[in-house]
C-alpha cells in the first residue's frame, strides 16, 4: 500500500526481465535440471551458507515432503500455482509469495491452467 492506503501496481514484466534465466551472463551459471519429478524440473539457482534458491518448472502436481529443518518460501515467477497443505489451499499467481513453516510436513504444488514456474527459498547448509 502507498501512503494513502491505495494498492500499488506490481511490476511483473520488469521482474520477469530481471530474472531472465536465458539473459546475458546467465549461461555460465546455468546447469541441467538437478531433478526431474515426472514432467516437473527442479533447478539449483543459488546456495550459500544462509539460504538456498531453487527454480521449479511445474507441468503437473508436485508432492513435497519437508523434513522440518527449514521453512519453504515460494515466489511464483510465471503462471499460477496452487499450494495445498492438509485441508488448506492457496492460489499464487505470478508475483505472489507464500511462506510455509518448517512444521508443514507434506504439501503439494500444482500448476493452474498450464505450466507455471516458482522459486523456492529455504535455509542453506549454515556451515563455514
C-alpha positions in Angstrom: 0.0 0.0 0.0 1.1 3.5 -0.6 1.0 6.4 1.9 -2.7 6.9 1.3 -3.7 3.3 1.7 -4.1 2.5 -2.0 -2.7 -0.6 -3.5 0.4 -0.2 -5.6 0.8 -1.8 -9.0 3.1 -4.8 -9.4 5.8 -4.5 -12.0 5.6 -8.1 -13.2 7.1 -7.5 -16.7 10.2 -5.8 -15.1 10.5 -8.5 -12.5 10.4 -11.2 -15.2 13.1 -9.4 -17.2 15.3 -9.1 -14.1 15.3 -12.8 -13.6 15.5 -13.8 -17.2 17.1 -17.2 -16.9 18.4 -17.0 -20.5 19.7 -13.5 -20.3 23.3 -12.2 -20.9 25.8 -13.7 -18.4 23.5 -16.4 -17.2 24.8 -19.2 -19.4 27.9 -19.7 -17.2 25.8 -20.4 -14.1 23.2 -22.4 -15.9 23.1 -26.2 -15.2 21.0 -29.1 -16.2 17.9 -29.7 -14.0 19.1 -31.4 -10.8 15.9 -33.3 -10.6 13.1 -34.4 -12.9 10.0 -35.3 -11.0 7.5 -36.6 -13.5 7.2 -33.8 -16.0 8.5 -31.2 -13.5 12.0 -30.0 -13.3 13.9 -28.6 -10.3 17.0 -26.4 -10.9 19.6 -25.2 -8.4 19.8 -21.4 -8.7 22.0 -20.4 -5.8 23.1 -21.9 -2.5 25.2 -20.2 0.2 25.7 -20.6 3.9 22.4 -18.9 4.8 19.9 -19.8 2.1 19.2 -21.8 -1.0 17.2 -20.9 -4.1 15.7 -23.4 -6.4 13.7 -22.9 -9.6 10.8 -25.2 -10.1 9.2 -25.7 -13.6 5.8 -27.1 -12.9 3.9 -29.1 -15.6 1.9 -31.3 -13.2 1.2 -31.7 -9.5 4.3 -32.0 -7.4 4.1 -33.6 -3.9 6.7 -32.2 -1.5 7.9 -33.7 1.8 9.6 -31.1 4.1 11.9 -32.7 6.6 11.2 -30.0 9.1 14.6 -28.4 9.1 13.6 -25.3 7.1 10.7 -23.1 6.0 9.9 -23.1 2.3 9.1 -19.7 0.8 7.7 -19.6 -2.7 7.6 -16.8 -5.2 5.6 -17.5 -8.4 7.5 -16.2 -11.4 5.3 -17.3 -14.2 1.7 -18.7 -14.5 -0.3 -19.6 -11.4 0.5 -22.2 -8.7 -1.9 -23.8 -6.2 -0.3 -24.7 -2.9 -2.1 -27.4 -0.9 -1.3 -28.4 2.7 -3.7 -30.6 4.5 -7.2 -29.1 4.0 -5.8 -25.7 3.1 -5.3 -24.5 -0.4 -3.9 -21.1 -1.7 -3.6 -19.8 -5.2 -0.4 -17.9 -6.0 -0.3 -16.0 -9.3 2.8 -14.6 -10.8 4.2 -12.0 -8.4 2.7 -13.6 -5.3 4.7 -15.1 -2.4 3.8 -17.8 0.0 5.6 -18.9 3.2 5.2 -22.5 4.5 6.7 -23.0 8.0 9.0 -25.9 8.6 6.3 -27.7 10.6 4.3 -28.2 7.4 5.5 -31.7 6.5 3.6 -32.7 3.4 2.2 -30.3 0.8 1.8 -30.1 -3.0 2.3 -27.5 -5.7 0.2 -27.7 -8.8 0.2 -25.5 -11.9 -3.2 -23.9 -12.7 -4.3 -23.6 -16.3 -1.0 -24.5 -17.9 2.7 -24.7 -16.9 4.0 -22.5 -14.1 7.3 -21.5 -12.6 8.2 -20.7 -9.0 11.3 -20.1 -6.9 11.7 -22.0 -3.6 13.8 -20.3 -0.9 14.9 -22.3 2.1 17.7 -22.3 4.7 21.2 -23.1 3.4 23.7 -25.5 4.8 24.8 -23.0 7.5 28.4 -24.3 7.9 31.5 -22.2 7.4 
